[in-house]
Amino acid sequence: MDKTVLEGVRGIGPVTAKRLIEAGIQSIEQLATESVENMADISGFPISRVTEILQAAGEVIKSLKTEIPAKEENPGPDKPGKKRKKKKKTKRKKKNKSKGKGKGKGKSGKKKKKGKKKK
């Protein structure tokens, strides 16, 4: 068993994960069902810390169940899969930035000079 799975629970580091695996606790589910007294004996932690770890394990399990919805094997012809709605594309009008009479004119109406500036 990979101890990094147990390390995903807040309060469990590599040393504690190794102790738990040696004691036969291989998964977060097993950890969450352990008694506080048994966990305190295995880990050597005070009961208050063990309680926090067991609560954290329960939260991890709860979050995993809500994040991964159950898959339907094959929806079949009676139950078509959900289709995503396409977003409608809206056309935007291009704004005419130039208010002058011709190209190259700024706000003052003078032509812009191309090239180097004189000092």
C-alpha positions in Angstrom: 0.0 0.0 0.0 1.2 3.5 -0.8 1.5 5.6 2.3 0.9 8.8 0.4 -2.8 7.9 0.2 -3.0 8.2 4.0 -0.8 11.3 4.0 -3.7 13.0 2.1 -5.5 13.3 5.4 -4.7 16.5 7.4 -2.5 15.6 10.4 -0.9 12.5 9.0 2.7 12.7 7.8 5.0 10.0 6.4 5.9 8.5 9.8 2.3 8.2 11.0 1.3 6.8 7.7 4.0 4.1 8.0 2.8 3.2 11.5 -0.8 3.0 10.3 0.1 0.7 7.4 2.1 -1.5 9.8 -1.0 -1.7 12.0 -3.1 -2.9 9.1 -4.8 0.4 8.2 -4.4 0.6 4.5 -7.0 3.2 3.4 -8.7 6.4 4.4 -12.0 4.5 4.7 -10.4 2.1 7.3 -8.9 5.0 9.1 -12.2 6.8 9.4 -13.8 3.7 11.0 -11.1 3.2 13.6 -11.9 3.9 17.3 -10.2 6.9 18.9 -8.6 4.7 21.6 -7.1 2.3 19.0 -5.8 5.1 16.9 -4.2 6.7 20.0 -2.4 3.4 20.8 -1.2 3.0 17.2 0.0 6.6 16.6 1.0 7.6 20.1 -0.9 10.9 19.7 -3.1 12.4 22.4 -6.9 11.8 22.0 -7.5 15.4 21.0 -5.2 15.1 18.0 -6.5 11.6 17.1 -10.1 13.0 17.1 -9.0 15.8 14.7 -7.3 13.2 12.4 -10.4 11.0 12.3 -12.6 14.0 11.5 -10.3 15.0 8.7 -10.4 11.4 7.3 -14.2 11.6 7.4 -14.2 14.9 5.5 -11.9 13.5 2.9 -14.2 10.6 2.3 -17.2 12.9 2.1 -15.5 15.2 -0.4 -14.4 12.3 -2.6 -18.0 11.0 -2.7 -19.3 14.4 -3.8 -16.6 15.2 -6.3 -16.9 11.9 -8.3 -20.5 11.3 -9.4 -21.5 7.7 -10.1 -21.0 6.8 -13.7 -23.7 5.2 -15.8 -22.3 2.2 -17.6 -24.3 2.7 -20.8 -27.2 5.1 -20.9 -28.8 3.0 -23.7 -31.4 4.1 -26.1 -34.0 4.9 -23.4 -31.7 7.3 -21.5 -29.7 9.5 -23.8 -26.7 11.2 -22.3 -26.8 14.8 -21.4 -25.8 17.2 -24.2 -24.2 20.5 -23.5 -25.9 23.6 -24.7 -24.0 25.7 -27.2 -23.4 29.3 -26.3 -24.8 31.7 -28.8 -22.3 33.9 -30.4 -23.1 37.6 -30.4 -21.9 39.9 -33.0 -20.4 43.2 -31.8 -20.4 46.3 -33.8 -17.1 47.8 -34.6 -16.8 51.3 -33.3 -15.5 53.9 -35.6 -12.6 55.5 -33.7 -11.8 58.1 -36.3 -13.9 61.2 -36.2 -11.8 63.2 -38.7 -12.3 63.6 -42.4 -9.4 61.5 -43.5 -6.9 59.0 -42.5 -4.0 60.0 -40.3 -5.7 62.9 -38.7 -5.9 63.2 -34.9 -8.3 65.2 -32.8 -6.9 68.5 -34.0 -7.5 67.7 -37.6 -3.8 68.1 -38.6 -2.0 65.4 -40.5 0.4 63.2 -38.6 4.0 63.4 -39.8 5.9 60.2 -40.4 9.6 60.1 -39.7 12.0 61.5 -37.2 11.3 64.4 -35.0 13.5 67.5 -35.3 15.1 69.0 -32.2 
